[in-house]
Amino acid sequence: MALNFSTDLTIDSCEEFIAKLADAPQEAPLYLPVEVSNSHFGGVAAAIQAINTWGRSREYREIIVGGNPADADDLVREAVSKPHKFCASMLSKRITDSNASTDLRPIVNRAASEIIEGQGKSKFGQQRGPLCWFAFVDHSTKGFDKNFYTHPQNEKPQPRQLAQIETVIRSMVNKSIDIMGATKQLAEEDMSHLGRIFFELFMNSHEHGTKDKTRSDWLKPGQRVIYSNGINLPKAAIDKRAQTEKGLSLYLQSQNNQNNRRRFIEISIIDSGLGYYKRWCADQSDQSDQETNDNINHEYSILKRCFTSRQTSSANVNKGHGLPVVMDRLTKLNGFMRVRSGRLSLYRDFVTQPYVPDDPCEFFDWTTEQPAQAELTPMLPVVGVSVTFLIPLEEKQ
């Protein structure tokens, strides 16, 4: 029996899939339906992380692509049409239609290779509506997009400097906002803040989300995705989310708008690495932290260490300053952030909880909406790190 992926790309539906994944037989194929809906805040990132969790936990990786088996070209396009489907295709060992008649993987791989080559020539990557995204297939030669990496002759690719990477995220965000319509572009200072946030997250993912426990080899299979997405929420949608996601709802309602409509740019970066806690444990020479693996509060304390690390770093703008810079800039932008790693699902509203010097980097628990230091909900473990944040936009007059 196939393991069905939800058509509803929400955080909750993806958590439900992870729960099903834990009980599914190893040989169960993954069915990816054609329909996709409700990909509001965090849904795309949650879907990618769920797929990465599937891929890294399965030796036998077969996917079934929904659609008309009579049209192979349409099935191939469907297999690479959306970020989470693209990721599933890159992780799979076999790709079939609903009749399981033909292995589509060779032609899907060719299509994916063309897509990766194409995104390298684009200022904003792949695009579907207001969603712009780049994929990095780290277990192949496709992990080093030219927008983000230099390729010195006879040397390993190296991440580009802040200015170049900021230019890419600027192009992605501007494209997402243009497609949304009726929305002002971000001011130059705000765009600079956003570029710095993205640079720090990208460098963090490159350094910590791509390697095995010894850091000697790239994880196989492994991949990363970054995206920008325009979100346009009418009041009715905000009220609906208020029923299940109080923390996010309070943030949305705090963004005043006379027309009862909220517009945001959403940005996310997702990797398939060890996650904050396991990466930290792997890097400790004595491995003592692994002895407390069943302590969720200890896992949270390690995540906070990752966010407080390098709070007094040097002023060299072309060197990553660590995650404190992310929180500082999100405060300047009145942002909201969700983090999913290991067994933790957390958020922080930087309007009501602004970042300050020597901040302890506390979060709130996504499920209970309580301060994480007081109450944590142990989630089912996921692969890698997913960081997603919202930045409010202004309507055009």
C-alpha positions in Angstrom: 0.0 0.0 0.0 1.3 3.4 -1.0 2.1 6.2 1.5 0.0 9.1 0.4 1.3 12.7 0.6 -1.3 15.3 1.4 -2.8 17.6 -1.2 -3.1 20.2 1.5 0.3 21.8 2.0 0.0 23.0 5.6 2.2 22.6 8.6 -0.3 20.3 10.3 -0.8 18.1 7.2 2.9 17.6 6.9 3.2 16.7 10.6 0.5 14.1 10.0 2.5 12.7 7.1 5.6 12.4 9.4 3.5 10.5 11.9 2.3 8.1 9.1 5.9 7.7 7.9 7.0 6.4 11.3 4.5 3.5 11.1 4.7 2.8 7.3 6.6 -0.3 5.9 10.1 0.5 4.5 9.0 -0.8 1.1 5.9 1.4 0.8 6.1 3.7 -2.2 5.3 7.4 -1.8 2.3 8.6 -3.8 2.4 12.3 -4.9 -1.0 13.6 -6.0 -1.4 16.2 -8.7 -3.5 18.5 -6.7 -1.9 20.9 -4.2 -3.7 23.6 -2.2 -3.5 25.9 0.8 0.2 26.4 0.8 0.1 29.3 3.2 2.8 30.2 5.7 5.3 27.4 6.2 3.5 24.8 4.1 6.0 24.6 1.3 8.9 24.4 3.8 7.1 21.8 5.9 6.4 19.7 2.8 10.1 19.8 1.7 11.3 18.8 5.2 8.7 16.0 5.3 10.0 14.7 2.0 13.6 15.0 3.2 12.7 13.0 6.3 11.1 10.3 4.1 14.1 10.2 1.8 16.7 9.9 4.6 14.8 7.3 6.5 14.1 4.9 3.6 16.5 2.5 1.8 13.8 1.6 -0.7 12.7 4.9 -2.2 10.0 4.7 -4.9 7.5 7.5 -5.7 4.3 7.3 -7.7 3.5 10.4 -9.6 -0.2 11.3 -9.8 -1.6 12.1 -13.2 -2.6 10.5 -16.5 -0.3 7.4 -17.1 -1.0 7.8 -20.9 1.0 11.0 -21.1 4.6 10.4 -19.9 5.7 14.0 -20.7 3.0 15.4 -18.4 4.0 13.0 -15.6 7.6 14.0 -15.9 6.7 17.7 -15.7 4.5 17.0 -12.7 7.4 15.2 -11.0 9.5 18.3 -11.0 6.8 21.0 -10.9 6.9 22.0 -7.3 9.7 22.1 -4.7 8.6 19.1 -2.6 7.9 17.0 -5.7 11.3 18.0 -7.1 12.9 16.9 -3.9 11.1 13.6 -3.8 12.2 12.9 -7.4 15.8 13.7 -6.6 15.8 11.4 -3.6 14.0 8.5 -5.3 15.5 5.3 -6.7 12.4 4.6 -8.8 9.7 6.8 -10.3 6.5 5.3 -11.8 3.0 6.2 -12.8 -0.1 4.9 -11.1 0.1 1.7 -13.1 3.7 1.1 -12.1 4.4 0.2 -15.7 7.5 2.2 -16.5 10.4 3.6 -14.5 10.4 7.3 -15.3 13.5 8.1 -13.3 15.9 8.4 -16.2 13.8 11.0 -18.1 12.9 12.8 -14.8 16.6 13.1 -14.0 17.2 14.6 -17.5 14.4 17.1 -17.0 15.7 18.0 -13.5 19.2 18.5 -14.9 17.8 20.9 -17.4 15.9 22.7 -14.7 19.0 23.1 -12.5 21.0 24.4 -15.4 18.2 26.9 -16.2 17.9 28.1 -12.6 21.6 28.9 -12.7 21.0 31.3 -15.5 18.1 33.0 -13.8 18.2 35.9 -11.4 15.4 34.4 -9.3 15.6 30.7 -9.9 12.6 28.6 -10.7 9.2 30.2 -10.6 5.5 29.3 -10.2 3.3 32.3 -9.5 4.8 34.3 -6.6 6.9 31.3 -5.5 10.6 31.6 -6.6 13.0 28.8 -5.6 16.5 27.3 -6.0 17.3 23.6 -5.4 20.7 22.3 -4.4 21.1 18.6 -5.0 24.0 18.1 -2.7 24.6 14.4 -3.4 25.2 15.1 -7.0 27.1 17.6 -9.1 24.1 19.9 -8.9 24.7 21.2 -5.4 26.6 24.3 -6.4 24.4 26.7 -8.3 26.5 29.5 -10.0 24.4 32.2 -8.4 25.6 31.1 -5.0 29.0 29.4 -5.6 32.2 30.3 -7.4 33.9 27.5 -9.3 37.7 28.1 -9.3 39.6 25.9 -11.7 40.9 22.7 -10.0 39.4 23.8 -6.7 36.2 23.0 -4.8 33.3 25.4 -5.3 33.1 28.1 -2.6 30.1 30.2 -1.4 29.9 33.6 -2.9 30.3 36.8 -0.8 27.5 38.7 0.9 27.0 41.2 -1.9 26.4 38.5 -4.6 24.1 36.4 -2.5 22.2 39.5 -1.4 21.6 40.3 -5.1 20.0 36.9 -5.6 17.6 37.2 -2.8 16.8 40.7 -3.8 15.8 39.4 -7.3 13.7 36.6 -5.8 11.8 38.9 -3.4 11.2 41.5 -6.1 9.9 38.9 -8.5 7.6 37.5 -5.8 6.3 40.9 -5.0 5.8 41.9 -8.6 3.7 38.7 -9.2 1.6 39.5 -6.2 0.7 42.9 -7.5 -0.7 45.9 -5.6 2.2 45.7 -3.2 5.2 48.1 -2.7 8.7 46.8 -3.0 10.7 46.8 0.1 12.7 50.0 1.0 16.4 49.8 0.3 17.4 49.6 4.0 14.8 46.8 4.5 16.1 44.9 1.5 19.6 45.2 2.9 18.4 43.7 6.2 16.7 40.9 4.3 19.8 40.2 2.3 21.9 39.9 5.5 19.3 37.5 7.1 19.4 35.3 4.0 23.2 35.3 3.8 23.5 34.1 7.4 21.0 31.4 6.9 22.5 30.2 3.7 26.0 30.1 5.2 24.7 28.3 8.2 23.0 25.7 6.0 26.1 25.3 3.8 28.4 24.8 6.8 26.2 22.7 9.0 23.4 21.2 6.9 25.3 19.4 4.2 27.9 17.1 5.9 27.9 13.8 7.7 28.9 13.3 11.3 32.6 13.6 10.7 32.2 16.5 8.3 34.5 14.6 5.9 31.8 13.9 3.2 28.7 15.4 1.9 25.5 13.6 3.0 24.0 11.2 0.6 21.2 11.6 -0.2 21.1 15.3 0.7 19.6 18.5 -0.7 18.7 22.1 0.2 16.0 24.4 -1.1 15.5 28.1 -0.7 12.5 30.1 -1.7 10.6 33.4 -1.5 6.9 33.4 -1.7 4.3 36.2 -1.8 1.4 35.7 0.7 -1.8 37.6 0.4 -4.2 36.9 3.2 -7.8 38.3 3.5 -9.3 38.7 7.0 -11.3 35.5 6.6 -8.1 33.5 6.2 -6.5 35.1 9.2 -9.6 34.4 11.3 -9.5 30.7 10.2 -5.9 30.3 11.2 -6.6 31.9 14.6 -8.5 28.8 15.5 -5.4 26.6 15.4 -2.3 28.8 15.3 -2.8 31.5 17.9 0.9 32.7 17.9 0.9 33.3 14.2 -2.6 34.7 14.3 -1.7 37.3 16.9 1.3 38.3 14.7 -0.9 38.6 11.6 -3.4 40.7 13.4 -0.7 43.0 14.8 0.1 44.2 11.2 -2.5 46.9 10.9 -4.3 47.3 7.6 -7.5 49.3 6.9 -8.5 47.0 4.1 -8.5 43.9 6.3 -5.9 42.3 4.1 -2.3 41.3 5.0 0.5 41.0 2.5 3.8 39.4 3.4 7.0 38.0 1.8 7.8 34.5 3.1 11.4 33.3 2.9 12.6 29.8 3.8 15.7 27.7 3.7 15.5 24.0 4.3 18.4 21.4 4.4 18.5 17.7 4.9 21.4 17.6 7.4 21.7 16.4 11.0 19.7 19.3 12.5 20.9 21.6 15.2 21.1 19.1 18.0 22.6 16.1 16.3 25.1 18.4 14.5 26.2 19.9 17.8 26.6 16.4 19.4 28.6 15.1 16.4 30.9 18.1 16.7 31.7 17.5 20.4 34.9 15.6 20.9 33.6 13.7 23.9 30.1 13.1 22.6 28.8 13.6 26.1 25.7 15.5 24.9 24.4 12.3 23.2 23.9 10.7 26.6 21.0 13.1 27.3 19.4 12.4 23.9 16.0 11.7 25.5 15.9 15.1 27.2 13.9 17.6 25.1 14.9 20.5 27.3 18.5 19.7 26.6 17.8 19.7 22.9 16.2 23.1 23.2 19.2 24.4 25.1 21.5 23.3 22.3 19.3 25.0 19.7 19.6 28.2 21.7 23.4 27.9 21.8 23.3 27.7 18.0 21.3 31.0 17.9 23.5 32.8 20.5 26.8 31.6 19.0 29.1 34.4 17.7 27.1 37.3 19.3 30.4 39.2 19.6 31.8 38.3 16.2 34.1 40.5 14.1 32.8 43.3 11.9 33.9 41.6 8.6 30.6 41.8 6.6 31.8 39.0 4.2 32.1 36.5 7.1 29.0 34.9 8.6 28.3 36.4 12.0 25.9 33.6 13.0 22.3 33.4 13.8 22.1 36.3 16.2 22.3 38.6 13.2 19.2 36.9 11.8 17.2 37.7 14.9 18.5 41.3 15.0 17.5 42.0 11.4 14.1 40.3 11.9 13.4 42.7 14.7 14.2 45.6 12.4 11.8 44.2 9.8 8.9 43.4 12.3 9.3 39.8 11.3 8.0 36.4 12.4 10.1 33.1 12.4 9.3 29.4 12.7 12.1 26.8 13.2 11.7 23.1 12.9 14.6 20.8 13.8 14.9 17.5 15.5 11.9 17.1 17.9 11.4 20.9 18.2 8.9 23.1 16.5 9.3 26.7 17.6 8.4 30.3 16.7 9.2 33.8 17.7 7.3 37.0 17.0 9.8 39.8 16.7 7.1 42.5 17.1 6.1 41.4 20.6 9.5 39.9 21.5 12.2 42.0 19.8 15.8 40.9 19.8 18.1 42.8 22.2 21.9 42.7 22.9 22.9 39.5 24.7 19.5 38.1 24.0 19.0 34.6 25.4 17.2 33.7 22.1 14.1 32.2 23.7 11.3 30.9 21.5 7.7 29.8 21.9 6.4 26.3 21.5 4.5 26.0 18.2 1.9 23.6 19.6 1.1 25.1 23.0 2.0 28.7 22.2 3.7 28.8 25.6 7.3 30.0 26.3 9.6 27.1 25.3 11.6 27.4 28.5 8.5 26.6 30.4 6.8 24.0 28.2 8.0 22.0 25.2 6.1 19.6 23.0 8.3 16.7 21.8 7.5 16.3 18.1 8.4 13.3 15.9 11.9 13.9 14.7 12.5 15.4 11.3 15.6 15.5 9.1 17.6 18.7 8.9 16.6 22.3 9.7 13.7 24.4 8.3 13.8 28.1 9.0 10.8 30.1 7.6 10.1 33.8 8.3 7.5 36.4 7.3 8.2 40.1 6.6 5.2 42.5 6.3 4.6 44.4 3.1 2.8 47.6 2.3 0.0 48.0 -0.2 0.3 50.4 -3.1 -2.0 53.4 -2.7 
